[in-house]
Amino acid sequence: MSESSAETPASTDAFAALRFPEYRNLIGGSFLFTIAITIQEIAIAYELYLITRDPLVLGLLGLAEALPFIAVALYGGHVADRHDKRRIMLLALGFILAGSVFLTWLTLPSVRAGLSQTTLLAGCYGVVAAFGLARGFLTPAVSALKAFLVPRSHYANASAWSSTAWQAGAILGPMIGGFLYAGAGLTTSLTVVCGLLVLQSLMYVRIKPRPPADVSSGETVWQSLGEGLRFVWQSKIILYSISLDLFSVLFGGVVAILPVFAEDVLQIGAQGLGILRAAPAVGALLTVLVLTRYPPMKHAWRNLLIAVAGFGLSILVFGVSRSLWLSAAALCASGAFDSISVVIRSTILQMMPPDHLRGRVLSVNSIFISSSNELGAFQAGTSAAVFGATRSVLIGSGITLAIVLWVWRRSGNLLSLRLDRDARG
């Protein structure tokens, strides 16, 4: 349970979670991290696409990060449950900062001039893979720590504000990244990323150490990991919710191939790409601000299914659009629907697992998210290379809607479940 003791009624206080300073530092750091990583992703992806004109290169960027993350994330959850979460966060973040510094050096004009295209690509992929490795430890530690910084009664409110911070960063990151890349170039963009990561580290330092209160003795690593996996498998609401996110975003995500739409389909350049990348976060931010006051937990499972279906329909509209503003509006709607599912899923993942298992359960969720995002990026890039960008988006949105229908038929018994009550099971 949380170490915090203040109990403000979450149902009447939209700012309940923000009244805890350590929680503010945690989501403030996540806000800076989102901006930094998004700037970096836009700069690297757009640069590599301009060099190669190959959508598959964009997909491989996602794969390069996903494989190391998936390989270590479950073990990262084990480590988070057994060691000081803040220390894990700072070590992982320091590793990411070192990689960002190396990437900035690699793109200096004087250094880059002596590199072949193959060497440059290999260097970028190598650093991205290192980021995936570090995030395999960072993400479970951050996710598990959230539940210790606010009371249980504020979990839904905390999830909404956490999503708000992420979406705000996802708005500013693409806008800053697109205009910064267009106006100052790749190396300057990556230098800004390094500065933001330093600021994030300073915010995390202000959080008190959180060593585990009780560590089981005599349990092997494999037994520990198996315990977390069994809990996820036996808790159908957790299993279905993270599976729904996995397959809908895996097939319906379009973020990785937005440079293709910006350059070849809509012909709007780097500034237009920044608008497209920011659009989902605009819709999401507006929605989660409403959800801080009106959490969607009374009919949580019904709302989750509706939200994912809305996401699929929004991506379908984006696929047929040939207008910047219609495309941006469709992506904005996709972000709004996605934010509803994020808040519901995050609340489920904070409420259901016991404290001693939370890191491992959240690491399983992190693997699913990484699979949907980074492997989804690989799938999107590969599909765009084979079928063309527009056709691949239409196929993906159709698969997403079919998955929602399948999950709805499998999970009808969850429709009556209410998560606005403090229940576990």
N, C-alpha and C positions, 0 to 999 in steps of 0.2 A: 504493500500500500504506500501511498504518498507520505513523504516526511513532512509535508506542509499541513498546517493545522487549521488555517482560516477557512471558514465555510460560508461563502456567500451563495445564496440560492442561484444556481446556474440558470434556472428558468427565467429569472427576472433581470439578470445582470449580463449584458452583452459583452462586458469587458472583464468577466470573472477571472479568466486564466491570466490575463495581462497584469493582474494585480500582484503577481508573484515575480520579483525581479529576476530570479534565475531563469524562469521560463522565458522572460523577455530577452535575456541574453542568448538563450538557446535558439529561439526562432529568429532573432536578429542576425545571429551568425549564419543560420540557414538561408536567410534572405540575401546576405552578401555572397554566399557560396553559389546560390542560384544565378545571380547576376554574373558572377565571374565565369562559371562554367558555360553559361549560355553565350556570353561574348566569345569565349574560346571556341565553342562548337561552331558558331556562325563563321568566325574568321577562318578557321581551319577548313571547314567544309566548303565554303565558297572559294577559297584559294585553290584547293585541290580540284574542285570541279572546273574552274577556269583553266587549270593546267592540263587536265586530262579529257574533259568533256565526256566523262563516263559515269553514269549513275551508279554503277557497281562500286566505284571508289567510295561513294557516300555510304553504301550499305556495309562495306568492309570496315569503315570507321566504327559503326555500331557493333559489329561482330568483334572487333579488336578489344573493345571495352567489356562486352558482355561475357565472353568466355572466361577471363580471369576472375571477374566478379562472381559468376555462378560457381566457379571452382572453389572459392574460399568463403563465400557469404555464410554458409551454414556453420562453418567453423568459427567465423566471426561472431555469430550469435552465441555460440558456446563460450567464447572468450568474454563477450559482453556480460554474460550471466555470472562469470567467475572472477572478474577483475574490475578495477576502477574504470568506470565508463568514460569519465572525463579524460583520463590519461590516454585511453585508447583513441579518443577523438583527436587529441592534440598530436599524438604520434602520427596518425594517419593523415591528418591535415598537413603536418610538416613534410611528409613524403610527397603529397600532391603539390605543395608549394615548390619543392625541389624540382619536380618534373616540369612545372610551369616555367620556372627559371631556365631550365635546359631548353625547353621548346622556344622560348623567347630568343635565347642565344642562337639556336639552330636557324631561325628565320632572319637573323641580321643580314643585311645585304652583302656585307663582306664575307660572311661565312657561307651563305647560300650560293654565292657566285661560284664557289668551288665544288658544289655538290651536283651530282646527276639527279634527274627526276626520280629514278628508282631509290637512290639514297635518301632523298628528301621524304618520299612516301614511307620508306621503312622507318625513318626516324620519327615521323608523326604517328605512325601506327604503334611503334614501340612505346612512346610516351603515353598514348591513349590506353594501351594495355596496362601500363603501370598505374594509371588512374583507376582503372577497373579493379585492380588488385587492392589498392588502398581503400577504395569505397566499399569493398567487401567487408572491411572492419569498421569503417566510419559509419555507414548507414545503420547497421544493427545497434551500435552503441548509442547513436543519437536517438533512434526510435525508441529504444528501451528506456532511455533516461527521461523521456517526456513524462512517463507515468509517475515518476518519483518527484516531480517538481510542482504538481498541482494535485488537489484532492480528487478522489474518484468521481465525485458528483460533478466535477467540471470537465470531465474527459471529452464530452461532445463539443463543449465550447473551446477547449484547447485544440481539438482536431480542426475546428473551423478556422481558428486563428493561425494555426500552423499552415493550413492550406492557403490562407490569405497571404501570409508572408512569402510562401513559395510562388504563388501566382503573381504577386506584386513584383518579385524578382524576375519572373518569367515575362512580365511586360517590359520592365526597364531593360533587362538584358538584351533582348533582340533589338530594341530601338537604339540603345547605346552601341551595341555591337555592329549593327548595319551601318549607322552613320559614322561611327568611329573608323570602321574598316574602309568605308568609301572616302573619308576625309583625311585620315592619318596613316592608313596602311596596316598591314598585318602585324609588324613588330610592335608598334605602339599599342595596338589593341591587346596584345599578349602581355605587355608591360603593365597595363591597367589591371589585367587579371591578377597578376602577382600582388599588386598593392591591395586589392580587395581581399585576397586570401590572408594577408597579414592582418588586416583589420578584423577578419573573422576569428583568427586565432586569439586576438586580444579580448574578444567578447567571450570566448569559451574559457579563457583563463579566469574569468570572474565567477564561474560556476564552481561550487564547492565539490571536492572529490566525493565520489559515491562508490566506495568499496562494497562488495556484496555482503549482506548481513549474515548469510548462512550458505556455506558451500558444502555440498555433499562430499564425503570422503570415500575413497575406494571405488569411485565410479570412473570407468574409462571414458575417453573422448567419444568412442563409437556408441557407448551406452547413452551418453549425454545427448548426442545428436539424434539417436533413435528415439529418445523420450520426446524431444521436440517434434519430430516428424509424426510420431503416433498421435500426439495431441491434435495436430492439424488435421490428420486423417479422420480422427474420431469426432471432431467438432465440424459438423456438416456446414454450418453457417460460415465458418472461416474458410473451409475448403471451397465451397461454391463461390464465395465472394471474390477470393483471390484468383480462382480459375476463370471467372467471368471477366475480370480485368485482364488477365493474361491473354486470353484468346481474342477479345474484342480489340485491344490495342495492338496486339501482334499483327492482326490482319487489317485493322481499320486505321492505324496510325499513318500519318502522311508527313510528319515533321522532317524526316530524313531526306525526303525528295523535294522539299520546298525550293531548294536552289534550282532544280530542274524546271519547276513551274515558273519561278521568278525569271529565269533566263530565257527559256525556250517556249513556254506555253503562254504566259501572260506578258512577257517581255517588259519587266518593270525594274530590273536591275537590283543592286544591293540594298538601296533604300526601300524598295518595294518588298524585298525579302524580309527586312526588319519589321515591316508592317504585318506581313503574313505571320511571322514567328510570334509577334506580340499579340495578335488577334485572339487566339484561344485563351491566353492569360487575362485579357481584358474581360471577356465573358465570365471567366472563372472567378476573377476578383470581385466583380459586382455581385455574383451569386453567393460567394462564401461570406461576404459582408452581411447579406440577408440571413444566411444560415447561422451566423453568430447569435442572432436574436431568435430565429425560428428554426431550430435544428430539425432535420427530416427523420426523426427517430420513431415517431408514433406508428407509422406503417413502413418501417425501414426497408424490408425486402421488396415490397411492391415499388417503393420509390427508387430503389437501386435498379430494378429491371427496367422501369420506365426511363431512367436516366441513361442507361447504356443503349437502349433502343434509340433514344433521341440523339445520342452521339453518332450512331451508325447512319441515321438519316442526314445529319449535318454533313458528314463526310461524303455522302452521296451527292448532295448539292454542290459541295466544293469540287467534286470530280467533273461535273458537267458545266461549271461556270467558266466564262471567258472574260469576266470583268474583275478587276482588282477589288472593287468594293463589295461585290457579291461574294467573292471568294473569302474576303476578310470577314464578312458577316457570317458566312457559314462556319468558318473556323472559330469565330467568337461564340456562336451557338454551341459548337462542339466542346469548347472549354467550359461553358456554363453547365452543360449536362455532365461532363466529366467531373467537375468539382463536387457535384452532389454525390456521385458515387464514391469519390475520394473521402469525403467527410464521413459517410456511412461506414465505409470499409475501415477507415482509421479508428473510428469509435469502437467497432466490433473488435479490432485487434488490440485495443487498449483495455477493454472491459473483460474479455473472455479469458485470456491466459492468466494463470497465477504468476505472482511476481518472479518466482525463481525460474520460470520457463519463458518469460516474456521475450528475452533477447533471442532465444532460439526460434520461437514462433515468428517473431518479426523478421528474422533472417530468412525464413522460408518465404515470407511475403516479399522480402527484398529480392530474392531470386526470381520470383514470379514477375515482379515489376521490371527487373532488369531484362528478363526474357521478353517481356512485352515491348519494352522500349528499345533496347539495344539490338536484340535479335529481330524485333519488328523493323528496326531501321535496315538491317541486312535483308530481311524479306522484302521490304519496300523497294530498296535499291535493285535487288535482283529481279523482282517482278517488273519494275519499270524498264529495266534493260531488256527483258524478254518480250513483254506485252506493250510497252509504251507507258508513259506516266499516267495518262488519263485512264486508260483501260485498267491498269493495275489498281487505281483508286476505286473504280466502280466495282471491280471484283471483290476487293477487300471490304467495302461497305456492305455488300450483299452477304458475305460470310459472317460479318459481325451481327447483322440482323438475324441470321439463321441461328447463331449461337445463343442469342438472347431467348429465342423461342424454345430451343432445346433445354436451356437451364430452367426456364419458367415451368416447363412440363415436369422436370425432375425435382423441383424444389417447392412444390405447391404447399407442403406442410409448413413452410417458413413464412408464408404470407400473413399469418395471424400473429407472428412474433412481434412484441413491442420492445424496443430498446430505449424508450424514454423512461423505463423503470430500471433500477439498479439490480439487474439480474445477470447471472453467469451460468453458462451451460449450453 
